[in-house]
């Protein structure tokens, strides 16, 4: 949590609201009122007061504090668009400030916290990945980088899961070529996700159905080399054995090339 966020939440219990017009209060007094609203679970009101400081005292230190706190308050309200806008303004005005990493992290969270089930459009997941990558690359030594890495992995797996869902749909409809293309995407571009063993198994299914035995055997070989402990390995082995085949790198297709990379240790 950003330093000013922590300070605000600790101080919030002591400052009560006032009937005095906001424009007659000092920046500190308005800030304390905003803290109070946060403390009593009114983030929308808190965001409004933080915004008043930016309006009335735009060049003060309190305005800088208030802008990052406004982004935090909006996020607490789940008003992600306004949270993102406030955090982006903070980065534009104070790019070298100590809370810049937190501002970028809030932008990432504004997308990440909206990631829904795999049945929905995954555009927001892509936005989350891009924003999380900025935290990781631009602020690698910040308190938020590790959390960003963990969330990046979750979002990345979400995209892979979406590809798998579409691939299974095509497979169920016996559109084997279309299904294989989806599973290939997972194997080629989402190798580090938990979806990869199943993707390789589904490729065995698809290629056997298409009569592409070399490709099916090679998928089985990769599955056995990298994921022998996965239940999908045994299932894939049984599928191949049922056709009198075994897991073996064959042919010169994309999977054979990938298998050679696996053997050389270039594919994790």
PEKA-V979760 format. One record per backbone hydrogen bond with DSSP energy under -0.5 kcal/mol. CO is the residue of the C=O (numbers start at 1). NH is the residue of the N-H. E is the energy in kcal/mol with one decimal. If there is no record, write none. Layout:
# PEKA-V979760
CO	NH	E
CO	NH	E
This chain:
# PEKA-V979760
2	6	-2.4
3	7	-2.4
4	8	-2.3
5	9	-2.2
6	10	-2.0
7	11	-1.9
8	12	-1.2
11	14	-1.8
12	15	-0.6
14	16	-0.6
21	24	-1.9
22	25	-2.0
26	30	-2.3
27	31	-2.4
28	32	-2.3
29	33	-1.9
30	34	-2.4
31	35	-2.5
32	36	-2.3
33	37	-2.1
34	38	-2.1
35	39	-2.7
36	40	-1.6
37	42	-3.1
38	41	-1.7
42	46	-2.2
43	47	-2.7
44	48	-1.7
45	49	-2.2
46	50	-2.7
47	51	-2.1
48	52	-1.5
49	53	-1.5
50	54	-1.5
51	55	-1.8
52	56	-3.1
53	57	-2.9
57	60	-1.7
60	64	-1.2
61	65	-2.2
62	66	-2.7
63	67	-1.9
64	68	-1.4
65	69	-1.9
66	70	-2.6
67	71	-1.8
68	72	-1.9
69	73	-2.9
70	74	-2.7
71	75	-1.9
72	76	-2.4
73	77	-1.7
74	79	-2.7
75	78	-1.2
78	80	-1.3
79	83	-2.1
80	84	-2.6
81	85	-2.1
82	86	-2.4
83	87	-2.4
84	88	-2.4
85	89	-2.1
86	90	-2.0
87	91	-2.0
88	92	-1.9
89	93	-2.5
90	94	-3.2
94	97	-1.5
97	100	-1.7
99	103	-2.2
100	104	-2.3
101	105	-2.2
102	106	-2.5
103	107	-1.8
104	108	-2.1
105	109	-2.7
106	110	-2.1
107	111	-0.8
108	111	-1.0
108	112	-3.0
109	113	-2.8
111	114	-1.9
112	115	-1.7
117	120	-1.7
122	126	-1.7
123	127	-2.0
124	128	-2.2
125	129	-2.4
126	130	-2.3
127	131	-2.4
128	132	-2.9
129	133	-2.2
130	134	-1.4
131	135	-1.5
132	136	-2.3
133	137	-2.9
134	138	-2.8
135	139	-1.9
139	142	-1.7
142	145	-0.9
144	148	-2.2
145	149	-2.2
146	150	-2.1
147	151	-2.4
148	152	-2.5
149	153	-2.1
150	154	-1.7
151	155	-2.6
152	156	-2.8
153	157	-2.2
154	158	-1.6
155	159	-1.7
156	160	-1.8
157	161	-2.5
158	162	-1.8
159	163	-1.9
160	164	-2.3
161	165	-2.4
162	166	-2.1
163	167	-2.5
164	168	-2.8
165	169	-1.7
166	170	-2.2
167	171	-2.4
168	172	-2.6
169	173	-1.6
170	175	-3.0
171	174	-1.4
174	176	-1.4
175	179	-2.4
176	180	-2.7
177	181	-1.9
178	182	-1.4
179	183	-2.3
180	184	-2.5
181	185	-1.7
182	186	-1.5
183	187	-2.1
184	188	-2.7
185	189	-2.8
186	190	-2.0
190	193	-1.7
193	196	-1.2
195	199	-2.1
196	200	-2.3
197	201	-2.0
198	202	-3.0
199	203	-1.8
200	204	-1.7
201	205	-1.9
202	206	-2.8
203	207	-2.9
204	208	-2.3
205	209	-2.1
206	210	-1.8
207	212	-3.0
208	211	-1.0
211	213	-1.2
212	216	-2.1
213	217	-2.8
214	218	-2.2
215	219	-2.3
216	220	-1.8
217	221	-1.9
217	248	-0.8
218	222	-2.3
219	223	-2.3
220	224	-2.3
221	225	-2.1
222	226	-2.4
223	227	-2.3
227	230	-1.7
230	233	-1.4
230	234	-0.8
231	235	-1.8
232	236	-2.5
233	237	-2.6
234	238	-2.4
235	239	-2.0
236	240	-2.2
237	241	-2.6
238	242	-2.0
239	243	-0.6
240	243	-1.4
240	245	-2.9
241	244	-1.7
246	248	-0.6
253	257	-2.0
254	258	-2.1
255	259	-2.8
256	260	-1.9
257	261	-1.4
258	262	-2.1
259	263	-2.4
260	264	-1.6
261	266	-3.0
261	267	-0.6
262	265	-1.4
